[in-house]
Each structure stands twice: as C-alpha cells, then as structure tokens.
Amino acid sequence: MVAPVVLLTVGSLISNGLLVVYSAISVRMREMTQERIKILTGPTGEILDAGGLAMMSRERLAEIQRQLPMLLRRHRLTRASVLIMYSAIAVLGLSIIFIAFAVEVHSEPIARVALALVLAGTITMIFGIAVAGLSLAKSADAIIYAVERTESLGRLGVPARP
C-alpha cells in the first residue's frame, strides 16, 4: 500500500511543477500575441501593413512569428505531460482502492488487479516524465533563436540572421 501512495504523492508534486511551467508558457504566448497586435495596430485602430513599419518593429514581428510556433509546440508537450501524469495519479489512486478491497475480502485475483494497476500507474508516470523531459529539451529553442537573431543587430553592415 505504501508504494502507490508514494508514487501518487510524487506524481502530484511533478504535476504541480508542470502546471507552473504550463501557465508560464501560456502567459508568455499571450504577451507575445498582444505585442504583435500592438505593433500592427495603427493610431486609430486600423491594421497596419507590416511592410510600412519601422525596421525594428518588422524585426520584432519576425521574431514573434518564428518563436510562437516553438512555444506552442512546447505548450502542447507540457499539456500532454500534465494529462499523462493526471492519468497516472488516477490509476494509482484506483490501485489503492483495489489493494484495500483485496485485503478486506482476501481475494488473490483482486490483489493481482491491484498489482497490475500499480504497474500501469508507474509506467504511465514514467511516460509522463519522459514527455515532460522532451518539453524541457525543446524549451531553449525560442530563446536560442531570439539571442542568435538579435546578436548581430546594431553592428555596422551586418544584417540580422534570418
């Protein structure tokens, strides 16, 4: 009974951390979307043509256009990992109920089902952690892009990398 309870607790802690990351990515995507709208909105509310904007505004729009899909991929991966972790928590919670029931009625078949649920919950949790790791691996893409894109700005005769 201890193992699934510990796994359930660990899964809950990991899920809470992933929710913080998920929220931060959501906020950053909303900020970038609002920044894009602000750049493309004229003084009377009309939509401006990007070609008529100042060079730095066009540069920032290009960065946003490239970074948002990167952030969206990470957002989807993080959401998937949270949902997988929630599934693992649910399966582990169910396994605890089955363990208690198996002990009460002294049923070996129910005990085997409980063991299968513990194993399924553990495997699901490991899968959720793997998806979270993939999301983390992708997390630097947007930042690296922005740094590399802007590192040459301001140098004489050196355009920003596409």
Residue, then its C-alpha position, 0 to 999 in steps of 0.5 A: m500500500v505504501a508504494p502507490v501512495v508514494l508514487l501518487t504523492v510524487g506524481s502530484l508534486i511533478s504535476n504541480g511543477l508542470l502546471v507552473v511551467y504550463s501557465a508560464i508558457s501560456v502567459r508568455m504566448r499571450e504577451m507575445t500575441q498582444e505585442r504583435i497586435k500592438i505593433l500592427t495596430g495603427p493610431t486609430g485602430e486600423i491594421l497596419d501593413a507590416g511592410g510600412l513599419a519601422m525596421m525594428s518593429r518588422e524585426r520584432l514581428a519576425e521574431i514573434q512569428r518564428q518563436l510562437p510556433m516553438l512555444l506552442r509546440r512546447h505548450r502542447l508537450t507540457r499539456a500532454s505531460v500534465l494529462i499523462m501524469y493526471s492519468a497516472i495519479a488516477v490509476l494509482g489512486l484506483s490501485i489503492i482502492f483495489i489493494a484495500f478491497a483485496v485485503e478486506v475480502h482476501s481475494e488473490p485475483i483482486a490483489r493481482v488487479a491491484l498489482a497490475l494497476v500499480l504497474a500501469g500507474t508507474i509506467t504511465m508516470i514514467f511516460g509522463i516524465a519522459v514527455a515532460g523531459l522532451s518539453l524541457a529539451k525543446s524549451a531553449d529553442a525560442i530563446i536560442y533563436a531570439v539571442e542568435r537573431t538579435e546578436s548581430l543587430g546594431r553592428l555596422g553592415v551586418p544584417a540580422r540572421p534570418 
